[in-house]
Amino acid sequence: VRTLFDGSGGGGGGGGGKGGGDPMAALAGMRDQIVKPPGHQDEAVLFQGAGHSLKAESSGAEAPAVADPTAAKEKWAGVDESKPKCRLRIRLHDRKTVEQEFNHHSTLDDVRAFLDANHPAPRGYHLFNSADYPPKKMEGGTLESLKLTSGRDAIEQRLA
């Protein structure tokens, strides 16, 4: 492009030749040429799964692993059929809905143990009471103290 504007190219020199150094005429003559940027590869390279990421680079430490589902199944004790039960609807992080029976005295840790054993999340999560607007994050307590024993209550799992 430099030769088009400095008069050394583009149709015969500075002033007297054919085209008179008109850059538009020189560009029109180059219309059918394929111009590649420096360092361009002719072959298509498929995505290899590596490259830039929005996540900060770790300093050699591995990412925390997802909890072991077998250990979570050992923590989930199940429902005691001799005590009062309630059915709880849980909306998972992937928008699927599951229903499970729990005892009234079950805690949120029991709900978490059930979720970790049967529907593991890719990372940490929080539980929200869907009956509240806006949904409120639940910290702890029994299902009875959280007023989740009516049989039509729902909670939501959101990734942290």
QUIRA-V481957 format. One line per field, one symbol per residue. ss: DSSP state (A for helix, B for strand, O for the rest). phi: phi as a letter, one per 20 degrees, with the letter a starting at -180 (. if undefined). burial: b if it has 16 or more other ideal C-beta (glycine too) atoms within 10 Angstrom, else e. A space follows every 10 residues. Layout:
ss=???
phi=???
burial=???
//
This chain:
ss=OAAAAOOOOO OOOOOOOOOO OOAAAAAAAO OOOOOOOOOO OOOOOOOOOO OOOOOOOOOO OOOOOOOOAA AAAAAOOOOO OOOOBBBBBB BOOOOOBBBB BBBOOOBAAA AAAAAAAAOO OOOOBBBBBO OOOOOBBBOO OBOOOOOOOO OOBBBBBBBO
phi=.fffeenebn ooofcdefnl mffffffffe geeeddffnf efefdffdnc qfbffffeen efffefgfff ffffffende fedgcbdcec effemfdccb ecffefdfff fffffffdbf efbgbcdcef fecfgdfeea oefffelddf ncecccdcff
burial=eeebeeeebb eeeeeeeebe beeeebeeee eeeeeeeeee eeeeeeeeee eeeeeeeeee eeeeeebeee ebeeebeebe eeeebbebbb bebeeeeeeb ebbeebbbeb bbbbbbbebe beeebebbbe eeeebeebee ebbeebebbe eebbbbbeee
//
